[in-house]
Amino acid sequence: MSQIKGETLFLFTFSIYLFYVVMNTTIWEMPPLFAYFLRVLTVILIVIRLFWVINTYTLKELLLFCTCLLILFITAYSCGYSTFIIPFVFIVTAKNIKFKKIVRIYFLIELTILLITVFASSVGILENVAHYRGLDDIPRYSFGYVYPTDFASHIFYLLLAWYYLREGKLALKDYILYLGMSYFIFHNCHARLDSICVLLIIFTSFFYWKIKKRTTLNKLTSFVLTYSVSFAALIMLGVTYAYSNPTLFLVALDYILTGRISLGYRALSEDGMKIFGQHYVQKGSGTGDEYNFIDSSFLLIPIIYGISFFVIMLFVLIHICKKSLDKKNYFFPLIIILVAIHSMVSHHLIEFAYNPFFLGAFSCVKHNK
C-alpha cells in the first residue's frame, strides 16, 4: 500500500511539473499567481517524495547525490539558471516507479497540450507565428509554440515516447504516421534535422528486431550502446574545435547544420568552458539582435552549465544504458542513441518539457523480450 501511495504521489507531482514546463514552451500565458502556485506545489510534493524514498538508498548513493546536488547549486549560482535542480530531484525520487507509467503520463500530457495548442493557433485563438531564417523568405510556422524548432522537437519526443510505449513494435499505421509527421515538420517548420531524426526512429525499429532475440551482444555492440551519448558529445565537440581551421568539408557540414558548428566554435573560442558554468546571453531568432544561439546540447551544456554538470549528465545517461544492458534490455539504449543524435543538433536534452528519458536512471525499467 505504501509503495502504491508513493508511486501515486510521484506521478501526480510529475504531472503538475510537466504541465507547467510544457506550457512554458508555448505562447499560452499562464496567470503569474497560478504559475507560482504550480512551482511551489511541485517543490513541496517532490520534497515529501524525497523523504519517502531516501531510506531506500545506500549511504554511498546518498553521499553521491548530495555531492551532485552541491555541484548543481554552485552551477546555478555561476550561470544564473536553476531550472535543472528540480528535474535532478525527480530523477532521484523516481526510484522503483514503473518507468512505462512515467512515459505514458508524459505522452498523454504532451499530446493533449500539443493538440489544443495547434488547434488554437489554427483558428486564431493563438497566433501562428511565422519565423524566417536569414535571407530565406520561406515561413517557418511555430503552431502556438515559441519557435518552430521547439514545436518540431515536441513532435520528435512525442513520437519517441510512443515508440517506447509500443516497445518497438510499430505497425503499418505507425510507419505512415511517422513518415507523415516527418514531412509535416519539414514542410511547415523547415526543421530538417528534426524531420531526419523522426525517420531515424523508423530505421531504428528495423535494427532493433535484429538484436531483440539475442541473449548476448558482442563487445563492440555493447560498448556502442553503453557509451553512445559520450560518442555523440565527443563528435560534436571535436568537430566544433576543428572549425578553428575550417576545411571545405567542415564549411559544408556547418551549412547543412544551419550554422551550429560556427556558432558553437565562436562561443567556445570567446567564452570557453568553466568548471561550474558561466552566465552566457543567448539570442534566438525573433529578438531583433544578431543570432547567437547554441543549438547543440553537447555544446550548450558545457559552455553554460559547466564541465562538472556535463560530466554528471553523461554519467546519468551512461548509467541508464549500462543498467538496461545488464538486464538484457537492448531497447532502452537504442532510445538513448536517438536522444543523443537529436541532442547533437538540439538544445533540449536536459529539458523535461521534451525529454522524459532521464527518469529511467533509477526508476523500474522493464521491457518484454
C-alpha positions as CSV (number, residue, x, y, z in Angstrom):
1,M,0.0,0.0,0.0
2,S,2.9,2.4,0.9
3,Q,4.5,1.7,-2.5
4,I,1.2,2.5,-4.3
5,K,0.8,5.7,-2.4
6,G,4.4,6.7,-3.1
7,E,4.0,6.0,-6.8
8,T,0.8,8.0,-6.9
9,L,2.5,10.9,-5.2
10,F,5.4,10.9,-7.7
11,L,3.2,10.6,-10.8
12,F,0.9,13.3,-9.6
13,T,3.8,15.6,-8.8
14,F,5.4,14.8,-12.2
15,S,2.1,15.6,-13.9
16,I,1.9,19.1,-12.3
17,Y,5.5,19.9,-13.1
18,L,5.3,18.6,-16.7
19,F,2.2,20.6,-17.4
20,Y,4.0,23.7,-16.1
21,V,7.2,23.3,-18.1
22,V,5.4,22.3,-21.3
23,M,3.1,25.3,-21.2
24,N,6.2,27.5,-20.9
25,T,7.3,26.3,-24.3
26,T,4.1,27.6,-25.8
27,I,2.8,31.1,-26.2
28,W,-0.1,30.5,-23.8
29,E,0.0,33.0,-21.0
30,M,-0.5,31.4,-17.6
31,P,-1.6,33.8,-14.8
32,P,1.5,34.6,-12.7
33,L,-0.2,33.6,-9.5
34,F,-1.2,30.2,-11.0
35,A,2.3,29.6,-12.3
36,Y,3.8,30.4,-8.9
37,F,1.3,28.0,-7.2
38,L,2.3,25.2,-9.6
39,R,6.0,25.8,-8.8
40,V,5.5,25.9,-5.0
41,L,3.2,22.8,-5.1
42,T,5.8,20.9,-7.1
43,V,8.6,21.7,-4.7
44,I,6.5,20.8,-1.6
45,L,5.4,17.5,-3.1
46,I,8.7,16.4,-4.5
47,V,10.4,17.1,-1.1
48,I,7.8,14.9,0.5
49,R,8.6,12.2,-2.1
50,L,12.3,12.7,-1.4
51,F,11.9,11.9,2.3
52,W,9.7,8.9,1.3
53,V,12.5,7.2,-0.7
54,I,15.6,8.5,1.0
55,N,15.9,5.4,3.2
56,T,15.9,3.1,0.1
57,Y,19.3,4.4,-1.0
58,T,22.6,3.3,0.5
59,L,24.9,5.7,2.3
60,K,27.3,5.7,-0.6
61,E,24.5,6.6,-3.0
62,L,23.2,9.4,-0.7
63,L,26.7,10.9,-0.5
64,L,26.9,10.8,-4.3
65,F,23.5,12.5,-4.6
66,C,24.4,15.2,-2.1
67,T,27.7,15.8,-3.9
68,C,25.9,16.2,-7.2
69,L,23.3,18.4,-5.7
70,L,26.0,20.7,-4.2
71,I,27.6,20.9,-7.7
72,L,24.3,21.8,-9.2
73,F,23.7,24.6,-6.7
74,I,27.2,26.0,-7.4
75,T,26.4,25.7,-11.1
76,A,23.1,27.5,-10.6
77,Y,24.9,30.4,-8.9
78,S,27.6,30.6,-11.6
79,C,25.4,30.5,-14.6
80,G,22.2,32.2,-13.3
81,Y,19.9,29.3,-14.1
82,S,18.4,26.9,-11.6
83,T,15.8,25.1,-13.7
84,F,17.7,21.8,-13.7
85,I,17.6,21.3,-9.9
86,I,14.0,20.1,-9.7
87,P,14.5,17.7,-12.6
88,F,17.5,16.2,-10.7
89,V,15.3,15.6,-7.6
90,F,12.7,14.0,-9.9
91,I,15.4,11.6,-11.2
92,V,16.5,10.6,-7.7
93,T,12.9,10.2,-6.4
94,A,11.8,8.1,-9.4
95,K,13.3,5.0,-7.8
96,N,11.0,1.9,-8.1
97,I,8.4,3.8,-10.1
98,K,7.4,1.9,-13.2
99,F,9.1,3.9,-16.0
100,K,6.4,3.0,-18.5
101,K,3.8,4.8,-16.3
102,I,6.0,7.9,-16.4
103,V,6.3,7.8,-20.1
104,R,2.6,7.2,-20.5
105,I,1.7,10.3,-18.4
106,Y,4.3,12.3,-20.4
107,F,2.8,11.2,-23.6
108,L,-0.8,12.0,-22.6
109,I,0.0,15.4,-21.2
110,E,2.3,16.4,-24.1
111,L,-0.2,15.2,-26.7
112,T,-3.1,17.0,-25.1
113,I,-1.3,20.3,-24.8
114,L,0.1,20.0,-28.4
115,L,-3.3,19.2,-29.9
116,I,-5.0,22.1,-28.1
117,T,-2.2,24.5,-28.9
118,V,-2.1,23.6,-32.6
119,F,-5.9,23.8,-32.8
120,A,-5.9,27.2,-31.1
121,S,-3.2,28.5,-33.4
122,S,-5.2,27.2,-36.4
123,V,-8.4,29.0,-35.5
124,G,-6.8,32.3,-34.4
125,I,-7.0,31.9,-30.6
126,L,-3.2,31.9,-30.6
127,E,-1.0,33.5,-33.2
128,N,0.7,31.0,-35.5
129,V,3.9,33.0,-35.6
130,A,6.0,32.7,-38.8
131,H,9.8,32.9,-38.5
132,Y,12.3,33.5,-41.2
133,R,15.9,32.3,-41.2
134,G,18.4,34.7,-42.6
135,L,17.6,35.8,-46.1
136,D,15.2,32.9,-46.6
137,D,11.7,34.1,-47.4
138,I,10.1,30.8,-46.6
139,P,7.9,31.0,-43.5
140,R,8.6,28.5,-40.7
141,Y,5.4,28.2,-38.5
142,S,5.6,27.6,-34.8
143,F,1.9,26.5,-34.3
144,G,1.5,28.2,-31.0
145,Y,4.9,27.3,-29.6
146,V,7.7,29.8,-29.0
147,Y,9.8,28.6,-32.0
148,P,9.2,26.3,-34.9
149,T,12.1,24.1,-33.8
150,D,10.5,23.8,-30.3
151,F,7.3,22.5,-31.9
152,A,9.3,20.1,-34.1
153,S,11.2,18.8,-31.1
154,H,8.0,18.2,-29.2
155,I,6.8,16.1,-32.2
156,F,10.1,14.1,-32.2
157,Y,9.9,13.3,-28.5
158,L,6.2,12.5,-28.6
159,L,6.9,10.0,-31.4
160,L,9.8,8.6,-29.5
161,A,7.7,8.2,-26.4
162,W,5.0,6.4,-28.5
163,Y,7.8,4.2,-29.9
164,Y,8.9,3.4,-26.3
165,L,5.3,2.6,-25.2
166,R,4.9,0.3,-28.2
167,E,8.1,-1.4,-27.2
168,G,9.5,-1.0,-30.7
169,K,6.6,-2.8,-32.3
170,L,5.5,-0.2,-34.9
171,A,2.6,-1.2,-37.1
172,L,2.0,-0.1,-40.7
173,K,-0.2,2.8,-39.4
174,D,2.6,3.9,-37.1
175,Y,5.1,4.0,-40.0
176,I,2.6,6.0,-42.1
177,L,2.2,8.4,-39.1
178,Y,5.9,8.8,-38.6
179,L,6.5,9.4,-42.3
180,G,3.6,11.9,-42.4
181,M,4.9,13.8,-39.3
182,S,8.4,13.9,-40.7
183,Y,7.1,15.5,-43.9
184,F,4.8,17.8,-41.9
185,I,7.5,19.4,-39.7
186,F,9.9,19.6,-42.7
187,H,7.3,21.3,-44.9
188,N,5.7,23.7,-42.3
189,C,8.6,24.3,-39.9
190,H,11.6,23.6,-42.2
191,A,13.1,21.7,-39.2
192,R,15.1,19.5,-41.4
193,L,17.2,17.9,-38.7
194,D,14.1,17.1,-36.5
195,S,12.5,15.6,-39.6
196,I,15.5,13.3,-40.2
197,C,15.5,12.3,-36.5
198,V,11.9,11.1,-36.9
199,L,12.9,9.0,-39.9
200,L,15.7,7.5,-37.7
201,I,13.1,6.2,-35.3
202,I,11.8,4.1,-38.2
203,F,15.3,2.9,-39.1
204,T,16.0,2.0,-35.5
205,S,12.8,-0.1,-35.3
206,F,14.2,-2.3,-38.1
207,F,17.6,-2.6,-36.4
208,Y,16.1,-3.4,-33.1
209,W,14.3,-6.5,-34.4
210,K,17.7,-7.9,-35.5
211,I,19.1,-7.7,-31.9
212,K,15.9,-8.2,-29.9
213,K,16.1,-12.0,-29.6
214,R,19.8,-12.2,-28.8
215,T,20.8,-13.4,-25.4
216,T,24.2,-11.8,-25.6
217,L,25.7,-9.0,-27.6
218,N,29.2,-8.8,-28.9
219,K,31.6,-6.4,-27.1
220,L,31.6,-3.8,-29.8
221,T,27.8,-3.5,-29.9
222,S,27.5,-3.4,-26.1
223,F,30.2,-0.7,-26.0
224,V,28.4,1.4,-28.5
225,L,25.0,1.0,-26.8
226,T,26.5,2.0,-23.5
227,Y,28.6,5.0,-24.5
228,S,26.6,6.4,-27.4
229,V,26.0,9.7,-25.6
230,S,29.7,10.1,-25.0
231,F,30.4,9.4,-28.7
232,A,27.9,12.0,-29.8
233,A,29.3,14.6,-27.3
234,L,32.9,13.9,-28.5
235,I,32.0,14.1,-32.1
236,M,30.2,17.5,-31.7
237,L,32.9,18.9,-29.5
238,G,35.7,17.6,-31.8
239,V,34.1,18.9,-35.0
240,T,33.5,22.3,-33.3
241,Y,37.1,22.6,-32.1
242,A,38.3,21.6,-35.6
243,Y,36.4,24.6,-37.0
244,S,39.4,26.8,-35.9
245,N,40.9,25.7,-39.2
246,P,37.8,25.1,-41.3
247,T,38.1,22.8,-44.3
248,L,35.7,22.7,-47.2
249,F,34.1,19.6,-45.6
250,L,33.5,21.5,-42.3
251,V,32.1,24.5,-44.0
252,A,29.7,22.3,-45.9
253,L,28.8,20.5,-42.8
254,D,28.2,23.8,-41.0
255,Y,25.9,24.9,-43.8
256,I,23.9,21.6,-43.6
257,L,23.6,22.1,-39.8
258,T,22.5,25.7,-40.3
259,G,25.5,27.3,-38.6
260,R,25.5,25.2,-35.5
261,I,29.2,24.5,-35.8
262,S,30.4,28.0,-36.4
263,L,28.2,29.5,-33.7
264,G,29.4,26.8,-31.3
265,Y,33.0,27.5,-32.2
266,R,32.5,31.2,-31.6
267,A,31.1,30.5,-28.2
268,L,34.0,28.1,-27.3
269,S,36.7,30.4,-28.6
270,E,35.3,33.6,-26.9
271,D,34.0,32.2,-23.6
272,G,35.4,28.6,-23.3
273,M,34.2,26.1,-20.7
274,K,34.3,26.7,-17.0
275,I,34.1,24.1,-14.2
276,F,30.8,25.3,-12.8
277,G,29.5,27.2,-15.8
278,Q,29.1,30.8,-16.6
279,H,26.5,33.5,-17.4
280,Y,26.0,33.4,-21.2
281,V,23.5,35.5,-23.1
282,Q,21.8,33.7,-26.0
283,K,19.9,35.5,-28.7
284,G,17.5,33.5,-30.8
285,S,15.6,34.4,-33.9
286,G,12.9,37.0,-33.4
287,T,14.9,39.0,-30.8
288,G,15.9,41.6,-33.4
289,D,19.6,41.1,-32.4
290,E,22.3,39.1,-34.2
291,Y,21.5,35.4,-33.9
292,N,23.7,33.9,-31.2
293,F,22.2,30.7,-30.0
294,I,23.9,27.4,-29.2
295,D,21.6,24.7,-30.6
296,S,23.6,21.6,-29.8
297,S,23.1,20.3,-26.3
298,F,26.6,18.9,-26.3
299,L,28.0,22.4,-26.7
300,L,25.4,24.4,-24.8
301,I,25.7,22.3,-21.6
302,P,29.5,22.5,-21.1
303,I,29.6,26.2,-22.1
304,I,26.7,27.5,-20.0
305,Y,26.3,24.9,-17.2
306,G,30.0,23.8,-17.0
307,I,32.2,20.8,-17.2
308,S,31.0,19.4,-13.8
309,F,27.4,19.4,-14.9
310,F,28.3,17.9,-18.2
311,V,30.1,15.0,-16.5
312,I,27.1,14.4,-14.2
313,M,24.7,14.4,-17.2
314,L,26.9,11.9,-19.1
315,F,27.2,9.7,-16.1
316,V,23.4,9.5,-15.6
317,L,22.8,8.6,-19.3
318,I,25.6,6.0,-19.3
319,H,24.2,4.5,-16.1
320,I,20.8,4.2,-17.8
321,C,22.3,2.3,-20.7
322,K,24.5,0.1,-18.6
323,K,21.7,-0.8,-16.2
324,S,19.4,-1.7,-19.1
325,L,22.1,-3.9,-20.9
326,D,22.8,-5.7,-17.6
327,K,19.1,-6.7,-17.6
328,K,19.3,-7.8,-21.3
329,N,17.1,-4.8,-22.2
330,Y,18.6,-3.7,-25.6
331,F,15.6,-1.4,-26.4
332,F,16.2,1.5,-23.9
333,P,19.8,2.1,-25.0
334,L,18.5,2.4,-28.6
335,I,16.1,5.1,-27.3
336,I,19.1,6.9,-25.7
337,I,21.0,6.7,-29.0
338,L,18.1,8.5,-30.7
339,V,18.1,11.1,-28.0
340,A,21.8,11.6,-28.3
341,I,21.6,12.0,-32.1
342,H,18.8,14.6,-31.7
343,S,20.8,16.4,-29.0
344,M,23.7,16.9,-31.3
345,V,21.5,19.4,-33.2
346,S,19.0,20.4,-30.5
347,H,19.4,22.1,-27.1
348,H,16.5,20.2,-25.4
349,L,18.5,17.3,-23.9
350,I,18.1,18.3,-20.2
351,E,14.6,19.8,-20.5
352,F,11.8,17.7,-19.1
353,A,9.3,19.6,-21.2
354,Y,10.8,17.5,-24.1
355,N,12.9,14.6,-22.8
356,P,11.5,12.3,-20.1
357,F,14.1,9.6,-20.5
358,F,16.4,10.8,-17.8
359,L,13.9,9.5,-15.3
360,G,14.9,6.0,-16.3
361,A,18.1,6.3,-14.3
362,F,16.6,4.9,-11.0
363,S,13.0,4.0,-12.0
364,C,11.9,0.5,-12.7
365,V,12.6,-0.1,-16.4
366,K,11.3,-3.3,-17.7
367,H,10.9,-4.5,-21.3
368,N,9.2,-7.6,-22.6
369,K,11.5,-9.7,-24.7
